[in-house]
Amino acid sequence: MSDFQTRARAATEAMRGVFPETPLLRNDHLSQRYGAEIWLKREDLSPVRSYKLRGAFNAMRKQDAELFVCASAGNHAQGVAYMCRHFGRKGVIFMPVTTPDQKIQKTQMFGGDNIEIRLTGDYFDDCLRAAQAFCAQEGGHFLSPFDDEDVIEGQASVAVEIEQQLGGVPDHIVIPVGGGGLSAGVLSYFGTACAYTFVEPSGGACLRAALEAGRPVALKSVNTFADGAAVAKIGERTFDRLKSVGVANTLTISEDRLCTTMLEMLNVEGIVLEPAGALSVDALKDLGQGIAGRKVVCITSGGNFDFERLPEVKERAQRWAGQKKYFILRLPQRPGALRDFLDLLGPDDDIARFEYLKKSARNFGSVLIGIETPEPSNFQTLFAKLDGAGMTYQDITDDELLARFVI
């Protein structure tokens, strides 16, 4: 047994005095679909609905500091807050001013009187700089969400529990990657004993970028939809442990496709997953027959999902599935023009949005149309009818810049 494995097991044992192990559950629905044993490591069922409290616990139990400082708008903040209250330490948690009230309130609830929340800056980078400056001035211990050896060791407790609950090492582990703390911990514990797939959102694939460059590099832009894994630059310490995994063992997942898995897990299994928490399950679509007959563990890393986002998730899922499209239609300004368009719709085509964009043209007006339909092929039929009727239209469904302003 390696020294890291010994320390990870000691950390796991110490955690049992604070919170129970999270379940490892065989999922019959997914197992039947992929012809494999699919197990879900349910980190979404931890006391803070993510694995982040593991690293926070291990860092606080090993550090003598009385003041802990962190910057986070999500799961890390809640994990640090929870452990500040448990250990009776003082914590100052910096969060962007734009953080939703729900996340602020949950962080305060977990930390109680032991923490102070400071809302600083519109963006995370501003918040991070403020936290680090405060930490240097006050002499506190800055607790990174991932790039910290104690945090990596604490996150490795997920692997320890998997081994104990499964009675051995699985054939394959699918792990979501943000800054790399969880994946570095699991890889360091299991080593070469199993196969791995490291999954990132396409708008935050910092591990893949680092593997291709041979070092951590900052992404030019980050899509924050899967905020639990949307990291611009992987950690130096975490990458040092992950640098040999190979690009072939990584996957990048479309944020829109991810929404189809979130909805499926909610509607079919009754499991609420945040976008980052659904990454490992969604990756099974790409692994397909490659995992048939194998024992596969997917780590569902978090379930902190605000249901006010559910309409957006449904919207993204429909667009990915080809069941919803937006287009701009140029209609003549005459009586009966709208009726002509409506007559072209199929029996299952439903207008989800109809909005005049401008009325300045003398003879024509532009209209934003949103159409939902159960079969993607229905759009081919509709567009063929529009072409046959000589109507002018532009499909803007996949035009992210334009859709951002008008949808």
C-alpha positions in Angstrom: 0.0 0.0 0.0 1.3 3.4 -1.0 1.7 6.3 1.5 -1.0 8.2 -0.3 -3.4 5.3 0.0 -2.7 5.1 3.7 -3.3 8.8 4.2 -6.5 8.7 2.1 -7.8 5.8 4.2 -7.0 7.6 7.4 -8.8 10.7 6.2 -11.8 8.6 5.2 -11.9 7.0 8.7 -11.8 10.4 10.3 -14.7 11.6 8.2 -17.0 9.0 9.7 -17.2 11.0 12.8 -18.6 13.9 10.9 -20.8 12.5 8.1 -21.7 9.0 6.7 -20.4 7.6 3.5 -22.3 8.4 0.4 -24.2 5.5 -1.3 -22.8 3.5 -4.2 -25.9 2.3 -6.0 -26.3 0.0 -8.9 -28.5 1.6 -11.5 -30.7 -1.0 -13.3 -31.9 1.5 -16.0 -28.4 2.4 -17.1 -27.1 -1.1 -16.7 -29.7 -2.5 -19.1 -29.1 0.2 -21.6 -25.4 -0.3 -21.8 -25.1 -4.0 -21.1 -22.9 -3.4 -18.1 -22.9 -3.0 -14.3 -23.4 0.7 -13.9 -22.9 2.0 -10.4 -23.5 5.6 -9.3 -21.3 7.0 -6.5 -23.9 9.5 -5.1 -21.9 12.5 -4.0 -25.1 14.5 -4.6 -26.3 12.9 -1.3 -23.6 14.3 0.9 -24.7 16.8 3.6 -23.8 19.7 1.3 -24.9 17.8 -1.9 -21.4 17.6 -3.3 -18.0 16.0 -2.6 -16.4 19.3 -1.7 -16.8 19.0 2.0 -14.3 16.1 1.9 -11.4 18.2 0.9 -12.4 21.0 3.3 -12.6 18.5 6.1 -9.2 17.0 5.5 -7.5 20.4 5.1 -9.0 21.8 8.3 -8.2 18.7 10.4 -4.5 18.9 9.3 -4.0 22.7 9.5 -3.6 24.6 12.7 -5.0 27.9 11.3 -7.8 29.6 13.1 -8.9 31.5 10.0 -9.7 29.9 6.7 -10.4 32.0 3.6 -11.8 30.9 0.3 -13.3 32.2 -2.9 -16.3 30.4 -4.4 -19.8 30.9 -5.7 -20.9 27.3 -5.2 -20.1 23.9 -3.7 -16.6 24.7 -2.3 -18.1 27.6 -0.3 -20.7 25.4 1.2 -18.2 22.7 2.0 -15.8 25.2 3.7 -18.8 26.7 5.6 -19.9 23.3 6.8 -16.5 22.4 8.1 -15.9 25.8 9.7 -18.9 25.2 11.9 -17.9 21.6 12.6 -14.4 22.5 13.7 -15.3 25.8 15.4 -13.0 27.7 13.0 -13.6 31.2 11.6 -14.1 31.4 7.9 -14.3 34.3 5.5 -15.9 33.3 2.2 -15.7 35.6 -0.7 -18.4 35.3 -3.3 -19.1 37.4 -6.4 -21.8 40.0 -6.1 -23.7 38.2 -8.9 -24.0 34.9 -6.8 -27.7 33.8 -6.6 -29.3 34.4 -3.3 -30.1 30.7 -2.9 -26.3 29.8 -2.8 -25.5 32.7 -0.4 -28.3 31.6 1.9 -27.3 27.9 1.9 -23.6 28.8 2.6 -24.7 31.0 5.5 -26.9 28.2 6.8 -24.1 25.7 6.8 -21.6 28.0 8.4 -23.8 29.9 10.9 -21.9 32.3 13.1 -18.6 30.8 12.2 -18.4 32.3 8.8 -18.6 35.7 7.2 -19.6 36.1 3.6 -18.2 39.0 1.6 -19.7 39.8 -1.8 -16.9 41.2 -4.0 -16.6 41.8 -7.7 -18.8 40.9 -10.6 -16.7 38.0 -11.8 -15.0 35.1 -10.0 -11.4 36.3 -10.9 -12.2 39.6 -9.1 -13.5 37.7 -6.1 -10.4 35.4 -6.0 -8.0 38.3 -6.0 -9.9 40.0 -3.2 -9.8 36.7 -1.2 -6.1 36.2 -1.7 -5.3 39.8 -0.8 -7.4 39.6 2.4 -5.7 36.3 3.3 -2.2 37.7 2.9 -3.2 40.7 5.0 -4.9 38.9 7.8 -2.6 35.8 7.9 -5.3 33.3 7.3 -5.0 30.0 5.4 -6.3 30.2 1.8 -8.1 27.0 1.0 -8.1 26.3 -2.7 -11.1 24.3 -4.1 -8.7 21.9 -5.8 -5.0 22.9 -6.0 -4.1 21.8 -2.5 -2.5 18.5 -1.4 -4.7 18.2 1.7 -7.8 18.8 -0.5 -6.7 16.2 -3.1 -6.1 13.7 -0.3 -9.5 14.4 1.1 -11.3 14.0 -2.2 -9.5 10.6 -2.6 -11.9 9.4 0.2 -14.4 8.9 -2.7 -12.2 6.2 -4.1 -11.7 4.6 -0.7 -15.4 4.3 -0.2 -15.9 2.9 -3.7 -13.4 0.2 -3.0 -15.0 -0.6 0.4 -18.6 -0.6 -0.9 -17.8 -2.5 -4.1 -15.6 -5.0 -2.4 -12.7 -4.2 -4.8 -11.7 -2.0 -7.6 -14.1 -1.4 -10.5 -13.2 -2.1 -14.1 -13.8 1.5 -15.2 -14.4 4.8 -13.4 -16.0 7.9 -15.0 -15.0 11.1 -13.3 -16.1 14.7 -13.9 -13.2 17.2 -14.0 -13.2 20.8 -13.0 -10.0 22.0 -11.4 -8.8 18.4 -11.0 -9.0 17.8 -7.2 -11.4 14.8 -7.3 -9.9 13.2 -10.4 -6.3 13.6 -9.0 -7.4 12.1 -5.7 -9.1 9.1 -7.3 -6.3 8.4 -9.8 -3.7 8.7 -7.1 -5.5 6.1 -5.0 -6.4 3.5 -7.6 -3.4 4.0 -9.9 -3.4 1.6 -12.8 -5.7 -0.8 -11.2 -8.7 0.3 -13.4 -9.5 2.2 -16.6 -10.6 5.9 -16.4 -12.6 8.4 -18.4 -12.2 12.0 -17.4 -15.2 14.1 -18.5 -15.3 17.9 -19.0 -17.9 20.3 -20.3 -17.0 21.5 -23.8 -17.0 25.1 -22.5 -14.5 24.4 -19.8 -12.1 21.6 -21.0 -9.1 22.8 -19.1 -7.6 19.3 -18.6 -7.7 18.5 -22.3 -6.1 21.9 -23.0 -3.3 21.2 -20.5 -2.7 17.7 -21.8 -2.3 19.1 -25.4 0.0 21.9 -24.2 1.9 19.8 -21.8 1.2 22.2 -18.9 -1.7 24.1 -17.4 -3.0 26.8 -19.7 -5.8 29.3 -19.2 -8.8 28.9 -21.5 -9.7 32.0 -23.5 -13.3 31.8 -22.4 -15.4 29.5 -20.2 -19.1 28.6 -20.5 -20.3 28.7 -16.9 -23.5 26.6 -17.4 -21.8 23.5 -15.8 -20.5 25.8 -13.1 -19.3 23.0 -10.9 -16.8 22.0 -13.5 -16.3 25.2 -15.5 -12.7 26.0 -14.7 -10.5 28.2 -16.8 -7.2 26.6 -15.8 -6.5 23.3 -14.1 -4.4 23.3 -10.9 -0.6 22.9 -11.0 -0.7 20.2 -8.3 -3.6 18.4 -9.8 -2.2 18.4 -13.3 1.1 17.0 -12.0 -0.9 13.9 -11.0 -3.0 13.9 -14.1 -0.4 14.7 -16.8 0.0 11.1 -17.9 -3.6 10.1 -18.4 -3.6 10.9 -22.2 -6.1 12.8 -24.2 -7.6 9.6 -25.4 -9.0 9.0 -21.9 -10.8 12.4 -21.8 -14.2 13.4 -23.1 -15.8 16.8 -23.7 -19.5 17.0 -23.4 -21.8 19.5 -25.0 -23.7 21.6 -22.4 -26.9 21.1 -24.4 -26.5 17.4 -24.5 -25.8 17.3 -20.8 -29.3 18.7 -20.3 -30.9 15.7 -21.9 -29.2 13.5 -19.2 -30.2 15.8 -16.4 -33.9 15.6 -17.5 -33.7 11.8 -18.0 -32.2 11.2 -14.5 -34.9 13.5 -13.0 -37.9 12.1 -14.9 -36.9 8.4 -15.0 -34.9 7.9 -11.8 -36.0 10.8 -9.6 -32.4 11.9 -9.2 -31.6 15.6 -9.1 -28.2 16.4 -10.5 -26.5 19.7 -11.2 -24.9 20.0 -14.7 -21.4 19.0 -13.5 -23.0 16.1 -11.5 -24.5 14.7 -14.7 -21.3 14.7 -16.7 -20.2 11.1 -15.8 -23.6 9.7 -16.6 -23.8 11.6 -19.9 -20.4 10.2 -20.9 -21.8 6.7 -21.1 -23.4 7.7 -24.4 -19.9 8.0 -25.9 -18.4 5.0 -24.2 -21.2 2.8 -25.5 -20.2 -0.8 -26.4 -16.7 -0.2 -25.0 -18.0 -0.8 -21.5 -20.3 -3.8 -22.2 -19.9 -6.5 -19.6 -17.8 -4.3 -17.4 -18.2 -2.9 -13.8 -18.4 0.8 -14.2 -18.6 3.5 -11.5 -19.9 7.0 -12.5 -19.3 9.6 -9.9 -22.3 12.0 -9.7 -20.4 14.8 -8.1 -23.2 17.2 -7.1 -26.9 17.9 -6.9 -27.0 21.6 -6.0 -29.5 22.5 -8.7 -31.7 25.6 -8.6 -35.1 24.6 -10.1 -35.5 28.1 -11.4 -33.0 26.8 -14.1 -35.3 24.0 -15.1 -36.9 25.8 -18.1 -33.4 26.6 -19.4 -32.4 22.9 -19.0 -35.5 21.8 -20.9 -34.9 24.4 -23.6 -31.3 23.3 -24.1 -32.3 19.6 -24.2 -34.9 20.2 -26.8 -32.5 22.2 -29.0 -29.9 19.4 -28.7 -32.5 16.7 -29.6 -33.6 18.8 -32.6 -37.1 19.2 -31.2 -37.1 23.0 -31.0 -35.8 25.6 -33.4 -35.9 29.4 -33.6 -35.9 31.2 -36.9 -36.6 34.7 -38.1 -39.4 34.9 -40.7 -40.0 37.8 -43.1 -43.7 38.2 -43.5 -45.5 40.6 -45.9 -47.5 43.3 -44.1 -50.9 42.3 -45.5 -54.0 40.7 -44.2 -53.9 36.9 -44.3 -50.0 36.7 -44.3 -50.0 35.1 -40.8 -52.7 32.7 -41.8 -50.6 31.6 -44.8 -47.8 30.7 -42.5 -50.0 28.9 -40.0 -51.4 26.7 -42.8 -47.9 25.4 -43.4 -47.4 24.0 -39.9 -47.8 20.3 -39.4 -50.3 18.7 -36.9 -47.6 18.2 -34.2 -45.8 21.6 -34.7 -46.4 23.9 -31.8 -45.6 27.6 -31.7 -43.6 28.3 -28.5 -42.7 31.9 -29.3 -44.0 34.5 -31.7 -42.7 38.0 -31.6 -42.4 40.9 -34.0 -38.9 42.2 -34.0 -39.5 45.4 -36.0 -42.2 47.1 -38.0 -40.3 49.7 -39.8 -40.3 48.1 -43.2 -43.0 49.3 -45.5 -44.0 46.0 -47.0 -42.5 43.3 -44.8 -42.0 42.7 -41.1 -39.5 40.4 -39.3 -40.9 37.9 -36.8 -39.1 35.7 -34.3 -40.6 32.2 -34.3 -40.0 29.4 -31.9 -41.4 26.0 -32.9 -41.5 22.8 -30.8 -42.2 19.4 -32.4 -41.8 15.8 -31.2 -39.9 14.6 -34.3 -36.9 16.5 -35.6 -37.8 15.4 -39.2 -40.9 17.6 -39.0 -38.6 20.6 -39.4 -37.4 19.4 -42.8 -41.0 19.1 -43.9 -41.8 22.6 -42.6 -38.8 24.2 -44.2 -39.6 22.6 -47.5 -43.1 24.1 -47.3 -41.7 27.5 -46.5 -39.3 27.3 -49.5 -42.1 26.1 -51.7 -44.3 29.1 -50.6 -41.4 31.5 -51.3 -41.1 32.7 -47.7 -37.8 34.1 -46.5 -36.5 32.8 -43.2 -33.3 32.3 -41.3 -32.7 29.4 -38.8 -30.9 31.0 -35.8 -31.1 28.0 -33.4 -27.3 27.3 -33.5 -26.2 30.9 -33.8 -25.1 31.5 -30.2 -24.3 35.2 -30.5 -27.6 36.0 -32.2 -29.7 33.7 -30.0 -28.2 35.2 -26.9 -29.8 38.5 -27.7 -33.2 37.5 -29.1 -34.1 34.1 -27.5 
